[in-house]
């Protein structure tokens, strides 16, 4: 593609110039209509965009564009309709590449979002697991204390019952003198 001969250098240090790809994009977007037919752009507009005189001369020398004057304005156009077909095909391919790249970036963004959501769910699950383990340990400690309390109460009640029985037997044996008859 002879459009690739466009320069990329900055003529002025502080003045950013479009890249070769941006210049090709400009030509494909401005010199053909959406339907793929030849169109023209004002010479001054091309220069304002960033084309140098050398860029335009190279395009003319490679027989890609010509300059015509219409109503007192110099205009740049493709030299032949065949170039419009080629440029239109390239434009569509480039637009498709941009669309594919955009879709790929969107897919990557969604993958990253899903990964972040997954990590957040895992973190939340880990936190919930930790809380459940702490709650289970707290319940076990409470149940052990309750069981110890119940055991202690049962021991005290047993001692009271045994003590009461012992006192009854003791009183009976003092009153009747025969401890073994009970």
Secondary structure, 3 states (H helix, E strand, C coil): CHHHHCCCCCCCCCCCCCCHHHHHHHHHHHCECCCCCECEEEHHHHHHHCCCHHHHHHHHHCCCEEEEEECCEEEEEECCHHHHHHHHHHHHHHHHHHHHHHHHHHHHHHHHHHHHHHHHHHHHHHHHHHHHHHHHHHHHHHHHHHHHHHHHHHHHHHHHHHHHHHHHHHHHHHHHCCCCCC
